[in-house]
């Protein structure tokens, strides 16, 4: 009998994956542990190895298709087995084919019935179930578009939109989707591209952030002059160790101190238990722009690392993000996130919270401009050219108030503006 290749559980809480690219074709001979397929889960793309040596007999899912974990994605003929003998064995066993064309043994069918993941009354992803509760959608009335009829986020959104349209309004505050219509005479000037891969993962994360956070923004400006001078003094030392010393590791180190003083910014809301989870660790996400879209690798245990160690790790994560070589574990577990878009040249922005984090910090372009400074002895004021940048903090107003967020931002700025007076080095 041919061996089924199943989509494994690639990370905790991952329930489905998108088949990005098959690395072998039907009829190809494969070796043990040879990469077979690229699969995207959340924002990580991983290669699945072959569980044994043999010949890839059939591909059961196409590129771009989303399948749940434990679902079969291909059939493999092991050593000594041919397509003819596999077909004959299948016919002799009387095993009925699955809807997707793979072989379904009666014993597997009994287990599938027992398995709530495959045969629950209403199959749905956890996010879809939560969204249905929020929007007041009855999952029993939703037709799932996922594998084996699994209800996905898009199905709940569509059901909410249809119900809202039927009522002439919205459902639980969720407006019906606006249908797209091509302007008359412009059909030949449009190109359509499926919403897949990283762009699809980003879209789902943005919807979750919009639905499950109450975003509020505070903005302040920081003087990076002293930090720039410190960075210049340490640059040669860092480069001798093969590390490019940017502003980000200094910022991470300062954030570790500030978040320790303000645990309200270093927490998450457990929607299921309605508990605020305060984290005694500091894992910082860093938004990285790639050709495919934005990814957020996570630097763990920031408080225990020196500036040089943070510089080395952030540089490594950014490089591997560009090469699509990050693991699922490296893209999860953040307690606070930083997005730095200063290279683009923006004045400031309203960053979208990386759920389930409570807040995200936007760091913008550092520009030389005149600033009014008070004399240290209080005798007067003077105008000086300083390196200034805006910092924008988006936070979930359910978890903290504006005064706390503003005070946190002021403390962070104090640490950044006086790097020689603060414990920026481990």
N, C-alpha and C positions, 0 to 999 in steps of 0.2 A: 504494500500500500504506500502511496506517496506520503511524504511527511509534510504536514502543514507548518508554515512559518506564521507565527502569531505576532501581533504588535504587542510588545511587552510594556510593563509599567516603567516608564522612563524616568519618572520622578514622583515624589509625593504629591498627591492631589491632582496629578495629570490624568484626565479621563479619556482623552482622544488625541490624535495626531494627524497632521496633514502629510500625505505622501508628496514629497517635493520632487524627487528625481530618482528613477531607477538607475542603478549603476551597472546592472547586468540585464541581458535580454533573454527571452525564452529560448531554451536550447543551449545556453552557455553552461560550460562546466565551471563549477565554483569550488574553492578550497575551504577548509574549516577556518572560520573567523574572517573570511574575505568580506569586505563591505558589500552589502547588497543594495541598500536603498538609503536615501536621505529622508529623514522624517523631522518635521517641525512640530514642537509642542510649546505652547506659549510663545516665547521669543527665542528658544534655543533650537538649533538644527543639529541633529545627531545622525551618525551613520550606524545602521544596524548590521552586525556581522552575521554570517551564515552559521547556523548551529551545527552543521556537519558538511562533509564533502559530498558532492554529487552533481546533478544536472538540474538547473532551474526548469521545471516543466511548464508551469502556468503562472502568470501574473493575475491576481484576483482583483486588484484595485488599480486604478489609473492615476497618473500624476495629477495632483491638485485635489484628489478626493480626500475627505476627512473621514477617519474610521475610529471607532472606540478601541480602547486597550483590550487585549485578549481576542480581538477579531482576526481571522485569517487574512493574510495579504498575499500569500504565494504558496505554491506547491513545489516540493523538491523531491526529485528521484535520488535515492541514496545509491551508493556504490553497488553495482551488480543488478540494478533494477532498470528496466527500459520502459518507454512509454507504452509499448504493447502489453507487457506483463502487468503494468499498473492499471491499464484500462480493463484487462481481463480480470484482475483481482477485484477491481471495483464492481464489475458486473456480477461476478460470482458471489460476492458478499451481499448483494442486494441492498447495498447502502444507498439511500436516496440522496441526490445532490442537494446542496444548499441553494438558496436563491441566487447566490453569487457564483455558482458553478463548482464550488469546492465540495469535498466529501464530508458528509455528516454522519458519523457513526451513531447507532441507536443509544449507546452508553453516553455519548457526548450530548445527545438530545435530552436524555433524562437529567444530566447535570445542568444543562442550560436552563431547563425548566425550574430547577431548584435555585439557580443563580439569579438573584434579584437584578443583577446588572444586565443580564441578557433577556430575562423574561419577567420583569416586574410589570405590574398592572399598567403603569405609565412610565416608559423609559425616558429619562431626561438627565441632562448634565446638571451638576450641583448649581452652577451659576444660573441655568435656565429655571430651576426650581425656585431659587431665591428671587429671581426677577418676577416670576409668575406670582409669588406671594405679594411682592411689592405693588404689582400692577393690578392685582385682583383678577388674574386670568386663571380659568379652570383648565389645568393641564389635561384632564380627561377629554376635553373638547379640541385639543390642539393636535394637528397632524404633524408628526415629526419628519424632518427632511434628512436626518442623520442615518447612519447605517443601522439596519434592523429597526427602523422607525423611531430612532432616538430623537427626542425633542431637544432642539438647540436654542441658543439665545435668539437667533434670527427668527425662529418659529414663534417664540413668545412675543417678540416685538411686532411681528406681522399680525398675530391674533389680537394684540392690544389695539393695533391700528385699525383693524377691520371692525372691532367692537366700537371703537371711538367714532369711526365714520358712520356706523349704523345709528349711533345715538346723536349724531350731529355735533359731537364734541370729543373730549378726550376721556381716557380711562385712568383713574387714579393719578391724574396729572400728566399722563403720557399721551401726547398728541398723536394722531394718526400720521403715518409717513406721507410725505409729499410725493406724489407720483411724478416720475420724470417723463417728459414728452419732448421728442426732438422737434425743433422748429421746422415748419413745412419748407421743404426744398433744401434742407441741410443734411439729409441722411447720409449722403455720400462724403460729407466732410467730417464725419465722426468716426472715431475708432474706439472699440470697446475692449476692455481688458478685465478678466475675472479678478475679483477681490480675493487674493490668495496670499499664502506665505506670511511674511513678516508684516506686510501692510494690513492683512486681515487680523493678525494677532494684536497689532497696535489699535486698530479700530475697536475691537472688543474691549481692550483695556480702557480706552477712552470712554466708551459707553458706560462701563462699570464705574469709572471715576465720576462721571456726570450723575449717574443715578444714585450712588451710594455715598456721596460726600456733599457737604454744604460748604463750598469753597468761598473763602474770603482772602483778601490780599492786603498786605502791608508792604510799603516800599520805603527804603532809607538809602543813604549814600555813605560810602566808606572811603577813607583816605588810604590808598595803597602805597604811599610814598615810602614809608619806613620798611614795609614788607618787601617792596621792590629792591631796596638797598640791601636788605638781609639776603634776599634771593641772589643778588649779584655777587655778594661776598662768598656764598656757599656754592655757586654754580661750578667753579673749577673743581672743587672737591667731589661734587656729584658726578661730573663728567669723567673724572678719573676712575670712577667705579662703573662707568657705562650707563649712567642715569641722567636723563634730561630733567632738570629741576624747573618745573612749572609752578604756577601759583596754587594749583589744586591741592597738592599734599599739605601745604601750609594751611589752606582753608579746612581740609579734613581734620587736621590736628586741632585747630581752634574749635571746630564743631564738636569734637569729642568732649572738650571742656565745657562748652556752652550747653550741650544736651545733658550733661551730668547735672548741671545746676537747674535745668528746666526739663524735668522728665515728662512734662505734659506734651512736649514736642516729640518725644521718643516713645510713642505708644501707638496702639491700634485698637479699633473697636471690634470685638468678637460679636458679629451680628447674630449668631446663633444663640449665644448665652446672654447677650446684652451686657457684656462686661468690658471695661476698659483694661487693656493689657499693657501695663507699664514694663518696659524692657530694661533690664540691668546691663545690657550689652549695647554696643554701638556699631551697627553694621550699616555702612553708607553706600547707597546706590549712586552710580555716576552715569548720567545719560551720555551715550556715545552715538553720534550720527554716522551711519554707514550708507553705502550705496543703496541698500535694500530698505533702509528705514532706521528708526531709533531703537536702540537696545540699552538695557540698564544693567550692566554687571555690578556685582556687589563686593565691596571691600569689607571683610569681616574684622571684628575686634580692633577697631581703629585706635582706641585709647592705649592699647598695648604696643603700638608701633611708632617708630621715629619718623621724622619727616622724610629721611632718605629711604626708609623701608616703604613708606606710603608712595613715594615717587616711583620707586621700582615697580610696585604692584599695580599702580594705576596705569603706568606706561605699558606694562605687559597685558593688562586686561583690555586696554584700548586697541592695542595691536591685534590681539586675537579676536576682538569683536569685528574688526575690519575684515579679518580672514575667515569669519564664521566658524571659529574654533572654540567657542565657549561651551561649557557643559551646562546642563539644566540647573545644577546646584549653584553655579556661579551667577545665575540670573534670578535667584530667589533669596528670600530671607532678609531684605533690607528693613531698617527701622526708620530711615530718613533718607531723602534723595536730594542730589544736587544736579542741576542742569546748567551748564556753562555755555552760553551762546555769544560770548564776547567776540569771538572771531568773526561772526556774521556782521557785527557792528550795530546791533540794536541798542536803543536807549534803555528800555526795560520791557518786561513782558509779564503776563499772568500765567505762570506755569500750571499745568494740570497735575493734580496730586497722583502719585504712583500708588494706588490702593494696594494693600491696606495701610500704607503709611499715613500718619496724621498730617504731614506737611512736606513741602518741597521748596528748596531754595534756588532761585534763579540768579546767576552771576552774569553781569553784563560787561560791556566794553570798558576797559580802563583807559581813560583819556586824560591828557595833560590840560589843565585849565586853571584860570585864576580863582583863588579861594580867599575869603576874608578870615584871617586867623587872629585870635586874641593873644596879646603879649602874655608870657608866662607870669609876669609880675602884676598883671591886671592893669598896667599903665595905659593900654590903648590897643589899637588894632593895626594890622598890616595886611597887605595883599601879597600872596605868594602863589607861585605856580606849583600845583600839586597833582599827583596821579589819582584821579577820582573815578569811582564806579558805583552804579546803582545796584542794590541787592533787593530782590523782590521775593517775599515769603508768602506762598499760598498755604493755607491751613484749613483743616476741617473744623468749622465753627461748632460742631456738635461736641468736640473733644476739648477745646480750649477757647478762651475769649481773646478779643483783640488786644487788651492791655497786656496779657501774658505774652502774646506773640510779638508785640512791639518791644517789650522789655528784653525778650530773648534776642531779638535782632540787634538791639543796642549793645547787649553784652558781647555778642559775636563781633560786632564792629570794634568794640573796645579791645578785644583780643587781637584782632587783625591790625589795628593801628598802633599797638604797642608790643610788637613781637619780641623785643629784647627784654621786656618786663614780665612776660608770661611764659609758662612752661610749655613751649612749643616743641621741645625736644624730649624724647622719652629717656 
